[in-house]
Amino acid sequence: MFLRSFRPATIGDLVTEGQKVATVSEDAEPLITQIACKVRGMVNPGLEVSEHFKVGDVDPRGASVDHTTTTDKARAIAGGVLEAVLTLTKR
């Protein structure tokens, strides 16, 4: 399957519950949000994807979140990786 270029929602958009955010293929059902949220990421159109492949990311905090920055979770993971690398390079 390929993600079609038709994407009614783009990164940074606030979407409502039940809103269509993307279409994966002509014969597939559109992707519908289950919650009101802000779109944080979407794969590029034309990318080949398999069934159940994650094609986007949303944030339920909505307008209160800055989609142009990293999340707290991503920052924590990056900090752990940096700490591991620094520990291993001291040996």
N, C-alpha and C positions, 0 to 999 in steps of 0.2 A: 504494500500500500504506500501511497505517497501523500504527504500533507499538501492539500491544495493551497493555492495562493490566496484563496478567499478566507480572510480572517477578519470578522467583524470587530474583534477586540484586539488591541495592540498593547504593548508594555506600557504600564502607567494608567491604563483605563480603569475606572471604577465600574464594576458590572453588578447587576442585580441577580438575585436568585432566579434561575430559570432562563437566563439570557444565553443566547448562542455565542460562543467565543471562537470556534473554528470548525472547519469541515475537513475530515481526513481523506475521503475519497468520494467520488460521485455517487456510489451506491451505498455509502455508509451513513449512519445517523450522525447529525451534527453533534459537536461536543457542547454540552449545556452545563452551566455552573450550578452547583448544588446549594451555594451560599452567596450572599452579597460579599464582594471582596475587591481587592485591587490586583490587577494582572501584573506579576513580577517578571515573567519570562515566557517566551514562546519559541518553539523551534522554527527554523527557517522554512519557508514554503519550498516544496520540491524534495525535501529530505525523505528518503525511504524509511518507513517505520513499520514495525510489526504490530500485531494486535496487542492491546494493553500497554503499548509504549507510552511513557509519559511525554506529552508534547507541550506542556505548559506548567507554569507555577503560579499560584495565587496566594494572596495574603489576606486572611479574614479581618485584619485590623483596619482594612479599608483606607480612607483618606489620611489617617493619622501616621501612616508609614511612608518613608521616602524610598521609592522603588529604585533609586539610582545608587543606593549604598548597599553594603553587605549586611546580611542579617546577623543577629547576635549569635545564632547557632554556627553560621559560617565562620565568624570571627573566632569563636571558641575552638572550632576544629583547626583552623589555621594556626592558632596559638599553640595547640597541642602538637601539631606537626613541627612547628619551628622549635619547640622545646625538645622534641625527640631528635631532630637533626643536630641541634647544638650539643646535646648530650652524647650522641654517637660520634661526633667529630672531635670531641675532647679526648677520646681514647687513644 
